[in-house]
């Protein structure tokens, strides 16, 4: 199991590294308001695929890592949700932002990780070997849904600003290439915070597992 924990950390680290590099090789996609998925519109889509694939693999490995540790019903539900979340992330790499299944990838990958991380955190906190880390586990799990709320709020504010500025949205409308004056556009940063909270959660779980074994 220590091998699985190590691979969980390694795949999560590669995922974050790929995302970090994307910011330098695709500077035309401003991180303040462009979503991570939009890097597929740049010249380095393969790096984005690595990001999603490694993120998904990390989540799947983390779920396998904890399956035997969490022998309760809710704990196993959390692991299953984590596994589904990983599958959703991998789908994000297979079906980019221009594909009709990209929305399904988000649906499978994001809500399941929110619910799964909370279930896992509270179940692990009740185990004697993990009690010393209960505060860290629970705080990290809550950071996942909080970051999601921040992203949704910032996106709502940004799109409202675009609408007031006369920017059209729809299936036939071209995406904006710049932010109009007066529009508060921080949704891209919130999106990256969300990703960071998600991937770091995998690293934390695997690291604490190695600490206990």
Protein Blocks (a to p, Z undefined) as FASTA:
>chain_A
ZZmmmmmmmmmmmmmmmmmmmmmmmmmlcfklpcfklmmmmmmlmlmmmmmmmmmmmmmm
mmmmmmmmmmcfklmmmmmmmmmmmmmmmmmmmmcfkbmklmmmmmmmmmmmmmmmmmmm
mmmmmpmklmmmmmmmmmmmmmmmmmmmmmmmmmmmmmmmmmmnopacdjkbccdfbdce
hiacfklmmmmmmmmmmmmmmmmmmmmmmmmZZ
